Amino acid sequence: MPPPWPDLVVAPQPLAVEVGATVLAEGGNAVDAAVAAALVQGVADPQMCGIGGFGALQHYDAATGRHTTLQFPGTAGSLIREDMWQHLLREEYRVGYGFRLAGYENDVGWQSVATPGTVAGLAEAHRRWGSQPWGNLVEPAARLAEDGLTLTPTLTDRWRRPGTPGFAFPVWRITHTLAAQRIFTRDGFTPLQLGEKLVQTDLRPWPWARTGAAELLQRRAGPTVRPGHRQTTAVICPRRPGRLPRVRALPRPSATTEA
């Protein structure tokens, strides 16, 4: 028998669910709703996901029975070496996922960041199966980032927790850089509190919101990428001595299809 509901949107943050449901109500399909909800989820829960992350998407076409999986992982930057952190190795994580390094170099800060795949993956899903304009799907998240999110216990409690044994404390993550302190704290030390506004101006105005994801994936770094970050072994790599580095374009996501 058919399910008791025609459509269903599921996400950890209610704001993301509401946006996805609105997209469906306005004539969008499941992929449109998933893209819009995922982007809002990233703004509403920035420590768990976002445009700097990675993921996978499963698409099922009920009319044909065709099942397609898009994979868009985070990849290592071009300056990565197999032995670059060997001298910093301290122990294997107790949860069995990776290793702890001295100074948590692989956990917080620029060197812990992979080349993100989220935008490339969502854009590819939209290209294949989306029906609504890309800009319409990005707009709710862009507006939330600019207008600000009223903090809920989910976020503020997480910042105060000790975190997973062996990993950096959550409060370290939101105070590790000056940029993070400006976004997530009152004074560089005190995290924003329940009911206060989290305004993520670094995501504004999302110039790729209307022109498409290709602009974000291919454009060169502007003033927001500073020369001091030139030696990072993550997303950014040097282009030419004495000049700003560029952001590397991401490869198209891989697709695995099962009939």
N, C-alpha and C positions, 0 to 999 in steps of 0.2 A: 504494500500500500504506500501511497506517496507520503512524504513527511508532513506534519501538521503545520508547517510554515513554508512559505514560498521562497524566502531568502533568509540568510543568517550571516551576520557579521560578528566575528569574535576577535578581541584584542585585549591586552592587559589594562589599557587605560580607557575609561568610558568616553573621553573626548574623541578618541580614535574610532570607537564603535559608532558614535553619533555621526561623525563625518562620513564613514563608510556607508551607513544606512541612508544618509541624505543623498549621496551619489546614486545609490540604487533607486531611490524614490524619484530622482530627477531624470531617470532613463539610462543611467550608466549600467554597465555589466559588472560581473564579479571581479574582473581584473581592474577595471576603473576603481571600484570600491577598495580593492586590496592596495592599490598604489596610493590612493589618497589617505587611507587609514594608516598605512605603514609610515608615511611621511609625518603625519600628525603624531603617531606613537613616538617617533624619534625626538620630536620637540617636547612632548609631554613627559618623557622618561629618558632624558639624555644620557644617563649613566648606563643604560642597558642597550640602547640601539641608536641609530641615526644615520645620516648620510655619510658618516665616516666609517661605517661598518661593513658587514658582508652578510650573505645569507643564501637562501635557496627558495625557489617557488615551484609548486606543483600545480599544473593546469590540467583539468579534465574536461574534455569536450563531450557532453552527454549525447549529442547528436551523432557523433562518429565513434564514440568509445575510445578516442585517442587520448593517451595520457603522456604529458610532456613535463619534464623536470628541467628547470633552469637553475644552474649553479653559478653563483657570483661570489667567490671567496675573496678574502683579503690576501694579497700577495706580498712577498718580500720586496723591498726596494732594491734598486740596481746596485747599491753599494754594499749590500749584505755579503759577508764572508762566513763560511762554515765555522771558522775558529775565532770569530771576533769577540765572543763572550766567554771563551773557555777559561780565561784567567779570573773571571768574576763568579764562576759557578760555586754555589754554596751547598745546595741540597735539592733533591727532587721534591716537588710539592706533595704534601700529604694527601691531597685529593687525587694524585696520580696524573695531573695534567700539567706537564712542563716542569721547569726548574726555576728555583729562586736564585737570583743573582744579587751580588753585593750592590747596595744602593737601589735595588728594585729597578734596574735600568730597563728591563724588558716588561715592566708592569706599569710604570707611570712615566710621563715625559715623552719627548719627541722620538726617542729611539724605540719606544714600545709600540709605535703606530705602524700598522700595515697599510699598503696601498689599498684604499677602500673599493668595494665592489657594489655597494648598495644601489647607487644611482644608476650605474650601468645595467644592473640586473632589472630594476624596476622599469627603466626606459625600454629595455628589450622586450619585457613582457607587454608593455603598452604598445610598442610597435607591432607586435605579433597579434595581440588580441584586444587591445583597448578600443573603445568607441568614442570616448569624449576627448576634447582638446586637452593636451598635456597641461597647459597653463591653468585650466579649471581644476585639475586634480592637485596641483601644487599649491594653489592659492590658500586653502584653509590652513595648511601648515605654516606657510609664510606669514600669514596674518597673525597666527598664534605666537610665532616667534617674535614678531614686532610688537604686538599689543601686550604680550606678557601672559604668563601662566600663573594662576593662583596656586601656591604650593599646598600640596596635600600631605597627610602623614606618611604616605608611601615614600615620597622623596625625602622629607626632612628626617624621618626615622632612620632611613638607610644611611644618611650622612653621619649619624651619631653612633652607628653600630661599630663594633670592633672589626667586622669583616671576616673573611675566610682565613683560617690559620695559614701563615706563610705568605699571604698576599699583603699588598699595601693597604693601610687603613683607608676607608672611604673618604675621610676628611682630608687625607693627604692628596687625594686625586683632585679635589676641588680647590686646593690651595697650592698646587705644585708649581704653577706658572702664574705670572702676573695677569695674563688674559683670563685664566680660570678664576683667580681671586676677584677680578672685576665683575665677572658674571654671577658667581655663586655665593659671594660673601658680602657682608656689610662693610667691612673695614680691612679686608685682606686676611682676616683670621676667623671671624665669627660667621658661620654659615647663615644664609637666609633662613628665616623662621616660618613656621606654619602660618598660612594666610597671606604672606608677603608675595610680591610679584617677582617671578623669574623672567626677565627680559633678555632674550638671546640675540643681541644686536649683531653679532658676528654672522648670523644667518641672513641678515637683511641686506639688500632687498632681494636676494636670491635672483640674480640677473638671468639665470637659466630657466626661471619659472615659466616664462612665456616663449622663449626662443627654443627651448628644448634642452635635453640633458647633454647633448654633444658639446655645447658651449662650456659647460663645467668640466667635462672630461678632457677637453683639448686645449683650453685657454691657458696662456702662460700666467705665471704668478705675478701679481701686482704688488702694490705697497704693503699688503698685509703679510707677505712673506719677507722676512727680514734677513739681511746678510748673516746675522749671527746663527741662523739655522742651517747654514750652507753645509755643515759637516754631518748633518743627520743622516742616519743610514736607513731611514724609513721612506716616507713618501717623496721627500724632496731630495734632489741630487744636483750637484754643480753642473752648470751648462758651459760656462766659460769663465776663466779667472777674472775677478773684478766685477762680475755682473751678478744680478740676482739669479737664483736657481729657477728652474721651471717645474711646474707640476706635470708629472708624467701622465700621458694619456693611458687609459685603461683598455685592456683587450676586451673584445665582445664576450659576453658570458657564454659558457659552454652549454650545450643542450643535449639531454639524453631522452630519447623518445621510445616509449613502449606501446605497441599496438594493443 
